[in-house]
Amino acid sequence: MHKVLLLGAGKIGRAIAAFLTDSGEYDVLVGDASETALQKLTTYADVKTRALDATSAEQLRDAMQDRDSVLSALSFSFNPLIAQVATETQTSYFDLTEDVETTRRVRAYAERCVPGRILMPQCGLAPGFISIVAWNLAQQFQSLDRVHMRVGALPQYPSNLLKYNLTWSTDGLINEYCNPCEAIHEGRLVDVLPMEGLESFSLDGVRYEAFNTSGGLGSLCETLEGKVRELNYRTIRYQGHRDLMQLLLKDLRMTEKRDQLKSLLEDAVPVTYQDVVIVFVNVSGMQNGQFTQVSDARKIYHQEIAGHHWGAIQITTAAGICAALDLHATGKLPSTGFVRQEDVRFDEFIANRFGGYYADAHQSSVG
């Protein structure tokens, strides 16, 4: 049985633990600094738990000693140390980070991996599944023109002026809205400003907007630089959200006060588990001598699984990292070193027991 150390017992960690233990093929030990979070998690999954400070290399090293893999469902700031200790203890490593600099620091440890052990960051929804879809579509073209990637985790029943509820990490949300964004323009890698590039579109008759946010492209800029004219990633929201956030972030300068911004959002914007995740990829280029466009659009809704209600962002994020672990454990990924989302075969991901939650998604029509 594959032995896993899961770090983080919050909303996403609970779903990961439940998915892995329900499969019957993983021995899961969950570590978190919060005894309350660990106790709550045991009502969702039959796992071993351990109080653990993820800023302590000694505690991390001790927890990883007999584990085959470590999965981080913690905030991105913890991950470089976790990756360092994973290489020292010869433990395969997976995370959910959207932070570009964190991924660079994790990647730096890849050369230290022993045979059979990997470092695979960005295994969630975006980055994560969105990159797998985009790469799969891109490979269907002889030459590429544009790759547009759009993702949104939205309340199914918006009830405030922001038309938004918190569904995942507030730290991650702030990072996406405030940090510079990578893109490819006219074949060259460029940085673009967050919250810019506003556009609108309809999906299943509902109007949405999308704008630049940081981190969603994963390693695709590096992979496709010089091979595509235009590549970008934007976050989907209900119309009107972006202008209100611009007021908060830029006019009121809350980008300079991220701790206060986090407290403000968590005190005023409620969490919801009644959410929907939208994934929309649009690729154009030359296909069989003709300029062609191919799209993949799907919606994943909150639902009950194995007796527990899970939010859509919990399902999609947990499915991404659990599928990556499963593919590694069954020898369907590169066996050693740094592994990108582009290294995952789309057909194998969708056929996987965890990746199948995306296969069951509602296929949407774009207008």
C-alpha positions as CSV (number, residue, x, y, z in Angstrom):
1,M,0.0,0.0,0.0
2,H,1.3,3.4,-1.0
3,K,2.1,5.5,2.1
4,V,1.2,9.2,1.9
5,L,1.8,12.1,4.2
6,L,-0.8,14.8,3.6
7,L,0.0,18.2,5.0
8,G,-3.1,20.4,5.6
9,A,-6.4,19.4,7.1
10,G,-8.5,22.3,5.8
11,K,-11.2,22.4,3.1
12,I,-9.0,20.9,0.4
13,G,-7.1,18.6,2.6
14,R,-10.3,17.0,3.9
15,A,-11.4,16.1,0.3
16,I,-8.0,14.7,-0.6
17,A,-7.9,12.5,2.5
18,A,-11.4,11.2,1.9
19,F,-10.8,10.5,-1.8
20,L,-7.5,8.6,-1.1
21,T,-8.9,6.6,1.8
22,D,-12.1,5.7,0.0
23,S,-10.0,4.1,-2.8
24,G,-8.7,1.6,-0.3
25,E,-5.2,1.7,-1.7
26,Y,-3.5,4.5,0.2
27,D,-2.2,4.6,3.8
28,V,-2.7,8.3,4.7
29,L,-1.1,10.2,7.6
30,V,-2.4,13.8,7.9
31,G,-0.3,16.5,9.5
32,D,-1.5,20.0,10.5
33,A,-0.7,22.5,13.2
34,S,-4.4,22.7,14.2
35,E,-5.7,19.9,16.4
36,T,-9.2,21.2,15.8
37,A,-8.8,20.8,12.0
38,L,-7.3,17.3,12.5
39,Q,-10.2,16.3,14.7
40,K,-12.7,17.6,12.2
41,L,-11.0,15.7,9.3
42,T,-11.5,12.3,11.1
43,T,-15.2,12.7,10.6
44,Y,-14.6,12.6,6.8
45,A,-11.9,10.0,6.5
46,D,-10.4,7.1,8.4
47,V,-6.8,8.4,8.6
48,K,-4.0,8.7,11.1
49,T,-3.3,12.3,12.2
50,R,-0.3,14.1,13.6
51,A,0.1,17.6,15.1
52,L,2.9,19.1,13.0
53,D,4.6,22.5,12.4
54,A,5.3,22.7,8.7
55,T,7.9,25.4,9.3
56,S,10.1,22.9,11.2
57,A,12.4,20.8,8.9
58,E,13.0,18.4,11.8
59,Q,9.2,17.7,12.3
60,L,8.7,17.4,8.5
61,R,11.7,15.0,8.2
62,D,10.4,12.8,11.0
63,A,6.9,12.6,9.5
64,M,8.2,11.7,6.0
65,Q,10.6,8.9,7.2
66,D,8.4,6.0,6.2
67,R,6.2,7.7,3.5
68,D,6.4,7.1,-0.2
69,S,4.9,10.5,-1.1
70,V,4.1,13.8,0.5
71,L,1.1,16.0,-0.7
72,S,1.0,19.6,0.4
73,A,-2.5,21.2,0.7
74,L,-1.0,24.1,2.7
75,S,-0.5,27.7,1.7
76,F,2.2,28.1,-0.9
77,S,4.7,29.7,1.5
78,F,5.3,26.4,3.2
79,N,6.1,24.4,0.1
80,P,9.8,25.2,-0.6
81,L,10.8,23.7,2.8
82,I,8.5,20.7,2.3
83,A,10.1,20.1,-1.1
84,Q,13.6,20.4,0.3
85,V,12.8,17.9,3.0
86,A,11.1,15.6,0.5
87,T,14.3,15.4,-1.6
88,E,16.4,14.7,1.6
89,T,14.1,11.9,2.7
90,Q,13.7,10.5,-0.9
91,T,9.9,11.1,-0.8
92,S,7.9,12.0,-4.0
93,Y,6.4,15.5,-3.7
94,F,3.1,17.0,-4.9
95,D,1.5,20.4,-4.3
96,L,-1.3,22.7,-5.3
97,T,0.6,26.0,-5.5
98,E,-0.4,28.8,-7.9
99,D,2.6,30.9,-6.9
100,V,5.2,31.2,-9.7
101,E,8.2,31.9,-7.4
102,T,7.3,29.0,-5.1
103,T,7.3,26.6,-8.1
104,R,10.7,27.9,-9.2
105,R,12.1,27.2,-5.8
106,V,10.6,23.7,-5.7
107,R,12.0,22.9,-9.1
108,A,15.5,23.8,-8.0
109,Y,15.5,20.6,-5.9
110,A,14.6,18.3,-8.8
111,E,18.2,17.4,-9.6
112,R,18.5,15.8,-6.1
113,C,15.7,13.3,-6.7
114,V,16.7,9.7,-6.6
115,P,15.4,7.3,-9.2
116,G,11.7,6.6,-8.7
117,R,11.0,9.9,-6.9
118,I,9.5,13.0,-8.4
119,L,8.7,16.6,-7.6
120,M,5.3,17.6,-9.2
121,P,3.9,21.0,-8.2
122,Q,0.8,22.8,-9.5
123,C,-1.5,19.6,-9.4
124,G,-4.8,21.2,-8.7
125,L,-7.3,23.0,-11.0
126,A,-5.4,26.0,-12.3
127,P,-2.6,25.4,-12.6
128,G,-3.2,21.7,-13.0
129,F,-6.1,20.3,-15.0
130,I,-6.4,23.4,-17.1
131,S,-2.8,22.8,-18.4
132,I,-3.5,19.2,-19.1
133,V,-6.5,20.1,-21.3
134,A,-4.7,23.0,-23.0
135,W,-1.7,20.8,-23.9
136,N,-3.9,18.0,-25.1
137,L,-5.7,20.4,-27.5
138,A,-2.5,22.1,-28.6
139,Q,-1.0,18.8,-29.7
140,Q,-3.9,18.4,-32.2
141,F,-2.5,21.3,-34.4
142,Q,0.4,21.3,-36.8
143,S,1.1,25.0,-35.8
144,L,-0.5,27.1,-33.1
145,D,-1.9,30.6,-33.2
146,R,-3.7,31.2,-29.9
147,V,-4.2,29.2,-26.6
148,H,-6.7,30.9,-24.2
149,M,-7.3,29.3,-20.8
150,R,-10.2,30.4,-18.6
151,V,-11.1,29.1,-15.2
152,G,-13.5,30.2,-12.5
153,A,-14.7,28.9,-9.1
154,L,-18.0,30.7,-8.5
155,P,-20.9,30.6,-6.1
156,Q,-23.9,28.9,-7.7
157,Y,-26.2,31.4,-6.0
158,P,-24.4,34.8,-5.8
159,S,-26.0,37.2,-3.3
160,N,-23.7,40.2,-2.8
161,L,-22.4,43.0,-5.0
162,L,-19.1,41.2,-5.6
163,K,-21.2,38.2,-6.9
164,Y,-18.6,36.1,-5.1
165,N,-18.0,33.8,-2.1
166,L,-14.8,32.4,-0.7
167,T,-14.4,28.8,-1.9
168,W,-10.7,28.1,-1.3
169,S,-7.4,29.7,0.0
170,T,-7.7,33.4,0.6
171,D,-3.9,33.7,0.4
172,G,-4.0,32.1,-3.1
173,L,-6.9,34.4,-4.2
174,I,-4.9,37.5,-3.1
175,N,-1.8,36.2,-4.9
176,E,-3.8,35.7,-8.1
177,Y,-5.3,39.2,-8.0
178,C,-2.1,41.1,-7.0
179,N,0.9,39.3,-8.6
180,P,2.3,39.9,-12.1
181,C,1.0,37.4,-14.7
182,E,2.9,35.5,-17.4
183,A,1.7,35.4,-21.0
184,I,3.0,34.9,-24.5
185,H,2.4,37.8,-26.9
186,E,3.6,37.6,-30.5
187,G,5.6,34.5,-29.6
188,R,7.5,36.1,-26.7
189,L,7.1,35.6,-23.0
190,V,5.9,38.8,-21.3
191,D,4.6,39.9,-18.0
192,V,1.1,41.5,-17.9
193,L,-0.7,43.2,-15.1
194,P,-3.3,41.4,-12.9
195,M,-6.9,42.5,-13.3
196,E,-6.3,43.8,-16.8
197,G,-7.4,42.2,-20.1
198,L,-11.1,42.4,-19.2
199,E,-13.3,40.4,-21.6
200,S,-16.8,39.0,-21.6
201,F,-18.4,35.8,-23.0
202,S,-21.5,33.6,-22.5
203,L,-21.6,30.0,-21.4
204,D,-24.9,28.1,-21.4
205,G,-26.7,31.5,-21.7
206,V,-25.0,33.1,-18.7
207,R,-22.8,36.2,-19.2
208,Y,-19.4,36.1,-17.5
209,E,-16.3,38.3,-17.5
210,A,-12.6,37.2,-17.3
211,F,-9.4,39.1,-16.5
212,N,-5.7,38.4,-16.0
213,T,-4.7,36.7,-12.8
214,S,-1.3,35.2,-11.8
215,G,-0.2,31.6,-11.8
216,G,-2.8,29.7,-13.8
217,L,-0.5,28.9,-16.7
218,G,1.8,26.7,-14.8
219,S,4.8,25.8,-17.0
220,L,3.0,26.3,-20.3
221,C,4.7,29.6,-21.0
222,E,8.1,27.9,-20.9
223,T,6.8,24.9,-22.9
224,L,5.2,27.0,-25.7
225,E,7.4,30.1,-25.9
226,G,8.2,30.6,-29.6
227,K,5.6,28.0,-30.6
228,V,2.4,30.0,-30.2
229,R,1.6,33.6,-31.1
230,E,-0.7,34.2,-28.1
231,L,-1.1,32.4,-24.8
232,N,-2.9,33.7,-21.7
233,Y,-4.8,32.7,-18.7
234,R,-7.7,34.6,-17.2
235,T,-10.0,34.1,-14.2
236,I,-13.8,33.9,-14.8
237,R,-16.2,35.8,-12.6
238,Y,-19.8,37.1,-12.8
239,Q,-20.0,40.4,-14.6
240,G,-19.2,43.5,-12.4
241,H,-16.8,41.7,-10.0
242,R,-13.6,43.0,-11.5
243,D,-14.5,46.7,-11.3
244,L,-15.4,46.4,-7.6
245,M,-12.1,44.5,-6.9
246,Q,-10.2,47.2,-8.8
247,L,-11.6,49.8,-6.4
248,L,-10.5,47.8,-3.4
249,L,-7.1,46.7,-4.7
250,K,-5.9,49.7,-6.7
251,D,-7.9,52.8,-5.7
252,L,-7.8,51.9,-2.0
253,R,-4.3,50.4,-2.4
254,M,-5.1,47.2,-0.5
255,T,-2.5,45.4,-2.6
256,E,0.0,47.1,-0.3
257,K,-1.8,45.7,2.8
258,R,-2.3,42.0,2.1
259,D,-2.8,40.9,5.7
260,Q,-5.5,43.5,6.1
261,L,-7.0,42.5,2.8
262,K,-7.1,38.9,3.9
263,S,-8.9,39.8,7.2
264,L,-11.3,42.0,5.4
265,L,-12.3,39.3,2.9
266,E,-12.6,36.6,5.4
267,D,-14.6,38.8,7.8
268,A,-17.0,40.1,5.1
269,V,-17.3,37.5,2.3
270,P,-18.8,34.2,3.5
271,V,-17.6,30.7,2.5
272,T,-19.9,28.6,0.3
273,Y,-19.9,24.9,-0.6
274,Q,-22.6,25.5,-3.1
275,D,-20.3,26.4,-6.0
276,V,-19.6,25.7,-9.6
277,V,-16.2,25.4,-11.3
278,I,-16.0,26.5,-15.0
279,V,-13.1,25.3,-17.2
280,F,-12.9,26.8,-20.7
281,V,-10.0,26.3,-23.1
282,N,-9.9,27.8,-26.6
283,V,-7.1,26.8,-29.1
284,S,-6.7,27.9,-32.7
285,G,-4.1,27.2,-35.4
286,M,-3.4,25.2,-38.5
287,Q,-5.0,21.8,-38.6
288,N,-4.9,19.7,-41.8
289,G,-4.1,22.8,-43.8
290,Q,-7.0,24.8,-42.4
291,F,-7.1,27.6,-39.8
292,T,-9.2,25.9,-37.1
293,Q,-10.5,26.5,-33.6
294,V,-11.1,23.8,-31.0
295,S,-12.6,24.4,-27.6
296,D,-13.2,22.4,-24.3
297,A,-15.8,23.9,-22.0
298,R,-17.2,22.2,-18.9
299,K,-18.8,22.9,-15.6
300,I,-18.4,20.9,-12.4
301,Y,-20.9,21.3,-9.6
302,H,-20.9,20.7,-5.8
303,Q,-22.2,17.2,-5.0
304,E,-22.5,14.4,-2.5
305,I,-19.7,11.8,-2.7
306,A,-19.6,8.7,-0.4
307,G,-22.0,10.3,2.0
308,H,-20.4,13.7,2.3
309,H,-21.2,17.0,0.5
310,W,-18.2,18.5,-1.3
311,G,-17.9,21.9,-3.0
312,A,-16.9,22.0,-6.6
313,I,-13.5,23.5,-5.9
314,Q,-12.9,20.8,-3.3
315,I,-13.7,18.1,-5.8
316,T,-11.7,19.6,-8.7
317,T,-8.7,20.4,-6.7
318,A,-8.6,17.1,-4.8
319,A,-9.2,15.2,-8.0
320,G,-6.2,16.9,-9.7
321,I,-3.6,16.0,-7.0
322,C,-5.1,12.6,-6.3
323,A,-5.0,11.7,-10.0
324,A,-1.4,12.9,-10.2
325,L,-0.4,10.7,-7.2
326,D,-2.3,7.7,-8.7
327,L,-0.6,8.1,-12.1
328,H,2.8,8.3,-10.4
329,A,2.0,5.2,-8.2
330,T,1.0,3.2,-11.3
331,G,4.0,4.2,-13.4
332,K,2.2,6.5,-15.8
333,L,4.4,9.6,-15.2
334,P,8.1,10.3,-15.8
335,S,9.8,8.3,-13.1
336,T,12.3,10.8,-11.7
337,G,12.8,14.5,-11.2
338,F,10.6,17.5,-12.0
339,V,7.3,16.6,-13.6
340,R,5.1,19.2,-15.4
341,Q,1.3,19.0,-15.9
342,E,2.1,18.7,-19.7
343,D,3.7,15.4,-18.9
344,V,0.3,14.0,-18.0
345,R,-1.6,12.3,-20.8
346,F,-5.2,13.7,-21.0
347,D,-6.7,10.3,-21.8
348,E,-5.0,8.7,-18.8
349,F,-6.0,11.5,-16.5
350,I,-9.7,11.4,-17.6
351,A,-9.8,7.6,-17.3
352,N,-8.3,7.7,-13.8
353,R,-10.7,7.1,-10.9
354,F,-10.0,10.6,-9.5
355,G,-9.6,12.4,-12.8
356,G,-13.0,11.0,-13.8
357,Y,-14.7,13.7,-11.8
358,Y,-13.8,16.0,-14.7
359,A,-15.0,13.5,-17.2
360,D,-18.4,13.5,-15.5
361,A,-18.6,17.3,-15.9
362,H,-21.4,19.1,-17.7
363,Q,-20.2,19.9,-21.2
364,S,-21.1,23.5,-21.9
365,S,-22.0,25.5,-25.0
366,V,-20.1,28.7,-25.7
367,G,-21.6,31.8,-27.1
